[in-house]
């Protein structure tokens, strides 16, 4: 692996940490009149959609650097470790992870498509090895 590939992979890992923090902190966003318009305080978990698009993209980009499932899954593993870190250690003793449907939706929206992409990378690597 070249130095450029290592830098790109490190950037992907750093992006997954930053996205995990961003998605987690903005998960409780609501239409309550503070940040968004007042619409009966409906929940607006837009970061679930963001996670659903960015995690598979990060996995695919990592898979293009090196077509191994464990290597391509690095951004997903770092993303999950970041979320787990906020479960274990909360700054100031606050509860950051909400215990409701939005957290489960965030996990499902990020993990399921990213895992499918890891499977695609594994299948392509297996097919390429079978041809050789």
BALOBA-1460 file (C-alpha; in Angstrom, 3 decimals):
// residues 132
<rec num="1" residu="x" x="0.000" y="0.000" z="0.000"/>
<rec num="2" residu="x" x="1.384" y="3.387" z="-0.981"/>
<rec num="3" residu="x" x="1.592" y="6.446" z="1.238"/>
<rec num="4" residu="x" x="-1.186" y="8.122" z="-0.738"/>
<rec num="5" residu="x" x="-3.486" y="5.173" z="-0.147"/>
<rec num="6" residu="x" x="-2.702" y="5.245" z="3.572"/>
<rec num="7" residu="x" x="-3.519" y="8.942" z="3.732"/>
<rec num="8" residu="x" x="-6.793" y="8.393" z="1.840"/>
<rec num="9" residu="x" x="-7.737" y="5.525" z="4.148"/>
<rec num="10" residu="x" x="-6.914" y="7.611" z="7.221"/>
<rec num="11" residu="x" x="-9.104" y="10.348" z="5.804"/>
<rec num="12" residu="x" x="-11.970" y="7.897" z="5.372"/>
<rec num="13" residu="x" x="-11.581" y="6.748" z="8.971"/>
<rec num="14" residu="x" x="-11.462" y="10.339" z="10.238"/>
<rec num="15" residu="x" x="-14.564" y="11.171" z="8.197"/>
<rec num="16" residu="x" x="-16.430" y="8.226" z="9.703"/>
<rec num="17" residu="x" x="-15.571" y="9.421" z="13.241"/>
<rec num="18" residu="x" x="-16.694" y="12.968" z="12.418"/>
<rec num="19" residu="x" x="-19.911" y="11.701" z="10.832"/>
<rec num="20" residu="x" x="-20.678" y="9.483" z="13.820"/>
<rec num="21" residu="x" x="-20.348" y="12.429" z="16.207"/>
<rec num="22" residu="x" x="-22.387" y="14.715" z="13.948"/>
<rec num="23" residu="x" x="-25.143" y="12.145" z="13.378"/>
<rec num="24" residu="x" x="-25.348" y="11.342" z="17.056"/>
<rec num="25" residu="x" x="-25.497" y="14.937" z="18.263"/>
<rec num="26" residu="x" x="-28.135" y="15.988" z="15.732"/>
<rec num="27" residu="x" x="-30.278" y="12.866" z="16.115"/>
<rec num="28" residu="x" x="-32.679" y="14.514" z="18.636"/>
<rec num="29" residu="x" x="-33.506" y="17.323" z="16.178"/>
<rec num="30" residu="x" x="-37.223" y="18.261" z="16.240"/>
<rec num="31" residu="x" x="-39.615" y="20.647" z="14.561"/>
<rec num="32" residu="x" x="-40.037" y="22.597" z="17.796"/>
<rec num="33" residu="x" x="-39.461" y="26.204" z="16.754"/>
<rec num="34" residu="x" x="-35.899" y="26.508" z="18.087"/>
<rec num="35" residu="x" x="-33.824" y="25.450" z="15.106"/>
<rec num="36" residu="x" x="-36.510" y="24.218" z="12.729"/>
<rec num="37" residu="x" x="-40.022" y="25.622" z="12.279"/>
<rec num="38" residu="x" x="-42.668" y="24.744" z="14.854"/>
<rec num="39" residu="x" x="-44.658" y="21.725" z="13.625"/>
<rec num="40" residu="x" x="-46.058" y="20.151" z="16.784"/>
<rec num="41" residu="x" x="-42.550" y="19.160" z="17.944"/>
<rec num="42" residu="x" x="-42.337" y="16.287" z="15.473"/>
<rec num="43" residu="x" x="-39.008" y="14.427" z="15.481"/>
<rec num="44" residu="x" x="-36.812" y="15.066" z="12.449"/>
<rec num="45" residu="x" x="-34.000" y="12.468" z="12.443"/>
<rec num="46" residu="x" x="-32.395" y="13.644" z="9.192"/>
<rec num="47" residu="x" x="-29.046" y="12.268" z="10.324"/>
<rec num="48" residu="x" x="-30.477" y="8.772" z="9.825"/>
<rec num="49" residu="x" x="-30.711" y="9.539" z="6.113"/>
<rec num="50" residu="x" x="-27.207" y="10.973" z="6.179"/>
<rec num="51" residu="x" x="-25.857" y="7.807" z="7.808"/>
<rec num="52" residu="x" x="-27.706" y="5.663" z="5.282"/>
<rec num="53" residu="x" x="-25.900" y="7.370" z="2.409"/>
<rec num="54" residu="x" x="-22.468" y="8.050" z="3.854"/>
<rec num="55" residu="x" x="-21.604" y="4.707" z="5.470"/>
<rec num="56" residu="x" x="-22.001" y="2.604" z="2.298"/>
<rec num="57" residu="x" x="-20.114" y="5.280" z="0.366"/>
<rec num="58" residu="x" x="-17.216" y="5.214" z="2.842"/>
<rec num="59" residu="x" x="-17.110" y="1.407" z="2.729"/>
<rec num="60" residu="x" x="-17.048" y="1.385" z="-1.078"/>
<rec num="61" residu="x" x="-14.272" y="4.001" z="-1.136"/>
<rec num="62" residu="x" x="-12.228" y="1.950" z="1.345"/>
<rec num="63" residu="x" x="-12.863" y="-1.173" z="-0.734"/>
<rec num="64" residu="x" x="-11.404" y="0.560" z="-3.778"/>
<rec num="65" residu="x" x="-8.169" y="1.122" z="-1.882"/>
<rec num="66" residu="x" x="-7.860" y="-2.541" z="-0.901"/>
<rec num="67" residu="x" x="-10.447" y="-5.176" z="-1.827"/>
<rec num="68" residu="x" x="-10.544" y="-7.044" z="1.487"/>
<rec num="69" residu="x" x="-13.675" y="-7.197" z="3.600"/>
<rec num="70" residu="x" x="-11.909" y="-6.384" z="6.870"/>
<rec num="71" residu="x" x="-10.117" y="-3.416" z="5.308"/>
<rec num="72" residu="x" x="-13.213" y="-2.088" z="3.532"/>
<rec num="73" residu="x" x="-15.230" y="-2.396" z="6.737"/>
<rec num="74" residu="x" x="-12.808" y="-0.146" z="8.620"/>
<rec num="75" residu="x" x="-14.979" y="2.982" z="8.350"/>
<rec num="76" residu="x" x="-17.996" y="1.038" z="9.629"/>
<rec num="77" residu="x" x="-16.016" y="-0.427" z="12.530"/>
<rec num="78" residu="x" x="-14.670" y="2.996" z="13.510"/>
<rec num="79" residu="x" x="-18.173" y="4.488" z="13.251"/>
<rec num="80" residu="x" x="-19.560" y="1.803" z="15.570"/>
<rec num="81" residu="x" x="-16.640" y="2.232" z="17.983"/>
<rec num="82" residu="x" x="-17.310" y="5.970" z="18.131"/>
<rec num="83" residu="x" x="-20.965" y="5.378" z="18.976"/>
<rec num="84" residu="x" x="-19.951" y="2.805" z="21.574"/>
<rec num="85" residu="x" x="-17.495" y="5.288" z="23.084"/>
<rec num="86" residu="x" x="-20.377" y="7.710" z="23.655"/>
<rec num="87" residu="x" x="-22.385" y="4.944" z="25.328"/>
<rec num="88" residu="x" x="-19.564" y="4.165" z="27.747"/>
<rec num="89" residu="x" x="-18.092" y="7.627" z="28.299"/>
<rec num="90" residu="x" x="-20.367" y="10.647" z="28.135"/>
<rec num="91" residu="x" x="-18.853" y="14.097" z="28.488"/>
<rec num="92" residu="x" x="-19.908" y="15.719" z="31.753"/>
<rec num="93" residu="x" x="-21.933" y="12.672" z="32.763"/>
<rec num="94" residu="x" x="-24.669" y="13.550" z="30.252"/>
<rec num="95" residu="x" x="-26.592" y="10.917" z="28.341"/>
<rec num="96" residu="x" x="-25.807" y="11.331" z="24.662"/>
<rec num="97" residu="x" x="-27.249" y="8.102" z="23.275"/>
<rec num="98" residu="x" x="-31.021" y="8.283" z="23.345"/>
<rec num="99" residu="x" x="-32.841" y="5.105" z="24.256"/>
<rec num="100" residu="x" x="-35.636" y="5.232" z="21.713"/>
<rec num="101" residu="x" x="-36.517" y="4.322" z="18.152"/>
<rec num="102" residu="x" x="-34.313" y="6.998" z="16.567"/>
<rec num="103" residu="x" x="-31.109" y="5.407" z="17.839"/>
<rec num="104" residu="x" x="-32.129" y="2.002" z="16.515"/>
<rec num="105" residu="x" x="-33.076" y="3.600" z="13.210"/>
<rec num="106" residu="x" x="-29.670" y="5.307" z="13.036"/>
<rec num="107" residu="x" x="-27.879" y="2.020" z="13.660"/>
<rec num="108" residu="x" x="-29.987" y="0.139" z="11.127"/>
<rec num="109" residu="x" x="-29.698" y="2.835" z="8.470"/>
<rec num="110" residu="x" x="-25.908" y="2.920" z="8.723"/>
<rec num="111" residu="x" x="-25.005" y="-0.691" z="9.437"/>
<rec num="112" residu="x" x="-27.291" y="-2.592" z="7.068"/>
<rec num="113" residu="x" x="-26.336" y="-0.871" z="3.774"/>
<rec num="114" residu="x" x="-22.656" y="-0.754" z="4.750"/>
<rec num="115" residu="x" x="-22.693" y="-4.472" z="5.529"/>
<rec num="116" residu="x" x="-24.298" y="-5.193" z="2.166"/>
<rec num="117" residu="x" x="-21.502" y="-3.233" z="0.480"/>
<rec num="118" residu="x" x="-18.882" y="-5.189" z="2.438"/>
<rec num="119" residu="x" x="-20.540" y="-8.359" z="1.128"/>
<rec num="120" residu="x" x="-20.370" y="-6.988" z="-2.418"/>
<rec num="121" residu="x" x="-16.654" y="-6.294" z="-2.005"/>
<rec num="122" residu="x" x="-16.094" y="-9.783" z="-0.591"/>
<rec num="123" residu="x" x="-18.023" y="-11.353" z="-3.487"/>
<rec num="124" residu="x" x="-16.040" y="-9.374" z="-6.066"/>
<rec num="125" residu="x" x="-12.748" y="-10.381" z="-4.433"/>
<rec num="126" residu="x" x="-13.821" y="-14.028" z="-4.353"/>
<rec num="127" residu="x" x="-14.870" y="-13.901" z="-8.001"/>
<rec num="128" residu="x" x="-11.556" y="-12.299" z="-8.973"/>
<rec num="129" residu="x" x="-9.633" y="-14.966" z="-7.039"/>
<rec num="130" residu="x" x="-11.614" y="-17.723" z="-8.752"/>
<rec num="131" residu="x" x="-10.702" y="-16.358" z="-12.194"/>
<rec num="132" residu="x" x="-6.992" y="-16.390" z="-11.377"/>
